[in-house]
Amino acid sequence: MMPQQFRRPAVLSIGRIYCDLIFTGLQSLPQPGREVFAENMKMAAGGGAFISAAHLAHAGRAVALVARLGFDGLSRGLEPDLKIDGVDLRFLERADDAGPQVTVASVIGNDRAFLSRRAGSALPTTLSAALQWKDAGHLHIAEFATLHEIPDLVRQAKAAGLSVSLDPSWDDARIHDPSLLAACEGVDIFLPNREEAQAITGYDDPAKALDALAVHFPVVALKGGAARARGCALLIPIFIWRQRMCRLSIRPGGPAMPSMPVSSIPARRSRCSSCTRCRYRIWKPCSAGGGRRFHPAFA
């Protein structure tokens, strides 16, 4: 059971769980025909779904992991890592074909390179129960590949009254797909890094990439690694309840405005260059990203 001190509504974090083999202390990446030795290596639970869930729990937000995990040795080795206070595992499916699922991460300074292997399907048998969980208010999709495998996932989430965020994650097979944005229709919060945004939009300039993505998504946050993040936002309902009502708040769990029909909420663009307050007064300035502003839910 989830401890009561975690703030609700809860977030459902869906995606694949990887066994991360993290190599550090490298001077260079390996080249064909050559061997490179790392000073250190660590095995840890990884994948965007688990990492997001762990960070949300650390921030005090109730969160449940919606994923599959195998019975192989590497998957079993991750079990202690998954048992984090605040991360609910009731929707974690165990299946023989769900592993081994591995990512080899090579870390050089602030940069990283990955080699991954997926196993089985991304669709947990627990998905329907997760979407109907009474505590859930938001679905976070940890990689576009999961949405690609479950193309009606956003529709299902919206039908259950949930808002949706998506981290596209880098996937050579799909990041340049011209149909990617159309497949993401209905996503409320889009969370690419700079390389992903460039690949999706064709713009090297982060500001232009943000503007291009803002046409398709109410909220866009462009992750910049050590360079922090940039963002632009629209006024949207943070959590959409099953009766098609919403509650607007400065941040999840914070002071909330009275509920109102979704259709009555204005979708007004807030320019990143200044602090513009809508008539519901839920915007506030953020110094991250060189003076640009985050959506208040993440400020």
Secondary structure, DSSP 8 states (H G I E B T S, - for coil): ---TTSEEEEEEEES--EEEEEEES-SS---TT-----SEEEEEEESHHHHHHHHHHHTTEEEEEEEEE--SHHHHHTHHHH--TTEE-TTEEE-GGG---EEEEEEETTEEEEEEE--S-S--TTHHHHHT-TTEEEEEE--HHHHHHSTTHHHHHHHTT-EEEE-----TTTTT-TTHHHHTTT-SEE--BHHHHHHHH--SSHHHHHHHHHTT-SEEEEE-GGG-EEEEEE---SEE-TTSEEE-BSSTTS-B---EEGGGS---EE-TTS----TT-------TTTT----GGG-
